Amino acid sequence: MFAIGIVYSMIITRLTRAEVFAAREELYVDGARASGASNSRIMFRHILPNIAPALIVQTTLLFATSVLAEAALSFLGLGAGPKQASWGRLLRSAQESIDQSIWPAFPPGIAIFVTVVAFNVFGDGLRDAFGREARGGRVGVGDVERAELSAGSTAELAGARAGNPDTNALLSVRNLSVRFPRPGTTEDVDVVHGVDFDIGKGEVLALVGESGSGKSISALSVLGLVPDPGKASASSIMLDGKELVDMDFNELRGIRGKEIGLISQEPSAALNPAYTVGRQIAEPLRYHLGMSKSEARKRS
């Protein structure tokens, strides 16, 4: 096991070096240097928390492969000695008497399998606990949380639900905010705060702002598609009388692409090069409209 540890330590060393070299070029590290932070503070406060998830996952994977390597070497007679406990030696003993019974091979085999899976699951759990990318919602997107309404917005929203013609919009958004973790800290920072807007039928609304001001993230948050580790909150997002904030993940899936959609600045970047364009266009037609494969292909 000592020899296996020496070999695998080189993998961790190379990974750590590569991750540190990549992280030290990030803007938040430059900002920490500009603020006068010491090298040790930059390393442990800004760089280490951001490279920890990759190191944790790799370490647990190496633990699992170490168990497999030791068992394989012991099975071949190159590992643990005769008086040392080893699952590989137990498998070798079971193999020597397999013509009499196959059952002695099951306990060490199951033990190896469970241990390897446990190390992998444990690593994923640690990554989710300490990694910053795990702070969002499911499947890479974050659900929109309910936020409190201000006094003025409460009156407007009440009028909208009552069918007031002045606020009866096709899409009505109140108090929309999006926050992301501040790099190197445990705090969140608002990238979009308190956005209200209405879009009526036949209307076009332009969100004007410089690059990085939150235009795209505002549109994504309306559909509940804020990428990890972002979190979106809104007092209300009403689409044609339907409250989207109260909907769960599956309900939103039924609306996205059917009643409301998003066309990004570079829509071609969202296409999967492994499939044809026609197949990817036909997929939402089959899912939302219930078309057959041939009908969707003809429509696309």
N, C-alpha and C positions, 0 to 999 in steps of 0.2 A: 504493500500500500504506500510505503514511503516513496518508492520509485514512481508509482503512478501519480502521486502528489507532485513530485518534482516536474514530471512531464506536463501535467495539466496546469501547473502554476505559470508556465510560459504563456499559455492561452490567456489567462486572466491578465497577465502583465501586458501583453500586446493589446488586448481589448481596452484596458484602462488607459494606456498611453494614447491610443487612437481617439478615445472618447474625450480625454482631457484636451488634446490638441484641437479637436473640433469645437469643444465648448468654450475654450479661451478666446476664440475668434468671434463669439457672439457679442451683440451690442450691449447686453446687460453687464458683461464683464468689463467692457470699455467704460461703461458708466460708473462701475464700482471703482475702477482705477482713477477716473476723473474726480471722483468724490474723495479720494485720498485713502481708500481702504488698503490695508496691508495685504501682502501676498497670502498669508495664512488665512485671513478673513475671506479673501476672494476664493481660496481653494475650498474651505470648509463651509462657507455660507452660500456661495453662488455656484461653484462648479460641481462639488460633490453631490448635492441634492438632485442635480439634473442628470448626472451620469449613473446615479445609484440604481435606477430600475434595470438598466442593461446589465450592470454587474451582478445584481441579485439574480436575475433570470439565468445568466450564464453560469454563475456559481452553483445554483441548484441543479442545472443540467449536467454540470461536471460531477456533482455528487452522484447523480443517477448513473452516469456512464462509468464512474469509478466502481460502483457496485457491480455493474455488468462486467467490467474488465477484470476485477478480482475474481468473480465467480467463474469467468471463462478460463483464466489462468489456472485457478485451482482445479477446475475440471480436467484440464490438460496435464495436471501434475506439475505445473510451473509456479504455483502460488503458495498458499499456506502449507505449513508442514503437517506431518501426520498427527501431531498432538494439538493442532490449532483448529478452532471451530471455523468452518467455512461452508457456505451454501454450495459452492462449487464442488467441494469434496463430497458433500452429501449427494449431489447429483451424480458424481462419478461412481460412488458406491452403489447408488440405485441403478446406474447403467450396467454395472457389472453383474447385477442379479436380476436384470429385467426379464430374463427368460423364466424366472420363477414368479415374479409379481411386478406389476407396473406401478403400484400404489406408492412405494417409497419415494418416487420421483416427484410426486405432487406437492408435498409440503415445502421443500426448498424452492421448487419452481414458482409456487404461488407466493412465497415470501419475497422472492426476487422481484416478481411482477408488481406486487403491492408496494414494495419499497420504492421502486423506480417511479411508479405513478404518483406516490405520495410526495416524493421530492419535487416532481414537476408541478403538482397542484400547490404545494407549499411555496414554491418560487413565484407562481402566478399570484398567490395571495399576498405575499410580501410586496411584490411590485405594485399591486393595486392599493396596498396600504400606504406605501411610501412614495410611489411614483406620481408625478403631477398630472400625467396624461390620463389617470384613472378617475379624475374628479368629475367627469361629465356624465351623460346619461348612457343609455344602452345603444349598442350597435354603432358607436362612434358619433352619436348625436345626443343633444341634451333636450329633455322635455321643458316646456315653458311652465314656470312656476307662477302661482297666483300672487299678485302684489296688491298692496292697499291703494285705493283711489284717493286722490286729493278731493277737496270739497267741490271745486269747480268741475272736475272730471266726473264726479258722482252725479251731478245734475245733468250733464250732457249724456252720460250713459243711460240714465233713467229715461231721458227723452228718446234716445235711440230705440230702446226696447219697447217704448210705448208707441213707436211708429211715427214720431214727430218728423214731418217732411224736411225740416232743416238739417236733421242729423241722421236721416234714414239712408245710410250709405251702404254700398255693396260690401265694402271692407272698411271696418272701423277699428282702429288700434288706439288703446289708451295706456299711458304710463309704461311704455315698453323700455326695458333696460337690459343690457347684456354686460356681464362682467367676466373677466379672465383673471387667473392667478398672476400676481406680480412676480416676475422672475426672481428667484433667490429668497423669497419670503413666503410666509403662510397667509398673506393678505390677498384680497381680491381688489381689482381696480375696475371701475365702470368704463367701458369703451363706448357704450351707448347709454344715455340716461334720460328717462322721462319723455320718450317720444310719443306724440299724439298725431294722428292724421286720419282723414276720411277719404275714401275714393268712391264716388258714385258711379252708377251705370253709364258707360260711354265716356267716362272721364279718364284723363291721363294725368298722373301725378309724377313730378320729377323730384328726386332727392338730389340736391346739388351740394357738393362738398369736395374738398381736396382728397387726394388718394390717402386711404387709411383713416378717413373720418368716420367710418361705420355705415356706409350706405349698403354695401353688400351684406354685412352681418345683420343689419336691420331686416332686410328682405328674407334672409335665411331663418331668422328667429321667428318671423310670422308663421313659417311652415314647420317650426319645431326642428330645425336642422342646424342648430348651432353646433359647430364641431367641438369635440373634447379639447381642452378641459373647460370650455366656456359654459356659462349658465345664463339662461334667459328668464326674465320674469315680466309679467304684464298684468295690469288690472283687468283688461279685457281685450280680446281679439275676436271680433264678430265678423263672420263671413256669411253674408246673405241671411242674417238672422240666427246663425249657428255660433255658439260660443266655443271657440277652439281651445281656450285655456283649460276648460273642464274635460276635454277629451283625452283618452289614454292613447298609447302608442298605436295600437291597432286601428282605432277610429281615425286617427290622423292619416294613417296609411291609405285608408279608403277615400280620403278627400284629396290628398296630394296627387297631382297628375290627372285628376278627374275634374274637380271643381276649381282648383287653384294650382298654378305651376310656377316654375322659376326658370328663366332662360339666363344663363350666366353670360359674362362678357366674352368668354371663349367657350361656347358650348361644345366645340369639337374635343376639348380637353376632357369632357366627361364621358366620352365614348370609349368603350373597351376595344382595343385593337385586336383582341382574340376573336371577335365576332363581327359579322357584317353590320353595316348601318341599318339595313332593312330589318334584320332580326331584332336589333335593340329598339327600333321604333315600334315593332309589332308587339313587343313584350308588354308595355303598358296598355295597349289596346286589348290584349287578351285578358289582362288582369282586371282592368276597370270596366270594360264594356262586355266582357264575357264572349268575345269572338272566338271562333275556331281558328286553328293554325292557318288554314288556307285563307279564311276571310281577313285575318290580320295581315297576312303577307300581301294580299291584293290591295288592302287599304293603305298599307305603308308604301 
